[in-house]
Amino acid sequence: MTDEFEQALHRALRKQDPAVDFSARVEARLDQSDGSPLPAAHLDSLRRRVLRSRWLPAALAACVIAGVGLVQVRQHVLDAARANQARHQLLQALSIASDNINAVRAAVAREENPNS
Amino acid sequence: MSLSAAARSMSDPSAAAGQETSAAAALEGALGRAQRGERAAFRELIRAYQDTVYSLALRMLKVPEDAEELAQDVFVSVHRHLGKIVSPAHLLFWLRRTVCHRAIDRLRRRPSHIALSLDAIAEVPLPDMGHDPLLERRLRDLVLRLPPMARAVVLLKYQEDLDPGEIANTLGMPLNTVKSHLKRSLASLRAGCDELRQPISATGPSHD
């Protein structure tokens, strides 16, 4: 229910037109910017581009993380191969040293007991 | 019937049904042509809705230059998003919502407005009043002193003739908040008008 006060408020707040060349000024501003409206399809592609642009940094970060991981795995494999090679060389050196020690011990034994 | 009158009749429930149909058809046609890039059709839409957008901006911001700039911003923005508008009613909703929100944003960045404390104002009896230009001017001044959100609610109610549900939808606020804003704003405006109607002697002489 409206009373006299509200009717006065309605009258006080009746709509008012802007200056006569308002639409011309809006058009001038449209001309200054890119004046063509964005069709719905364009808006969809824009939305897709925005979404894609959100995914791009995530994809780049994932690539960097995967790359670092691959480098670390390769380094680990190389280290393991080097360790294995060093182990083989150490066993070979111990084997040679053992043979030499046995030969020296046999020679010493022969010197101590020439008749045996 | 001009598109401007057509746009007004769309929000006027008392308009004849035939006029509403032709108004809606005219606006629908202009919207479709504007969406296809026809500048003249967009000009028709501006003329149809410029009074709504400009009046809301003016009554929110007070300064005509600021209001015109804001109204231009809103129409430039709607031009870029025409592809998303599905009907003239949607366009009107979009325009009202955008101009209100942008005006409120500007007022928040420019906190120099004078806001009345609505809680401090009690309900006052309805004054007896007729058609009075001074009273209407006083009412417009009082509306400008309301806090931004309450001002937007009052304008959508008394300038745009929206019901509280539509106002809540437009401003994105709960229905009860809209009703509360309306009740307290009306009390504030009535109190302000009551002061205007007090005899000069009652306010006491000035001591300059």
Interface residues (C-beta under 8 A of the other chain):
Chain A: D3 E4 F5 E6 A8 L9 H10 R11 A12 L13 R14 K15 Q16 D17 P18 A19 F22 S23 R25 V26 E27 R29 L30 S33 G35 S36 P37 L38 P39 A40 A41 H42 L43
Chain B: R8 A34 Q35 G37 R39 F42 R43 I46 R47 Q50 D51 T52 Y54 S55 L58 R59 A67 E68 A71 Q72 F75 V76 H79 R80 H81 L82 G83 K84 L126 P127 D128 M129 G130 H131 D132 L135 E136 R137 L139 R140 V143 V154 L155 Y158 Q159 L186 L189 R190 C193
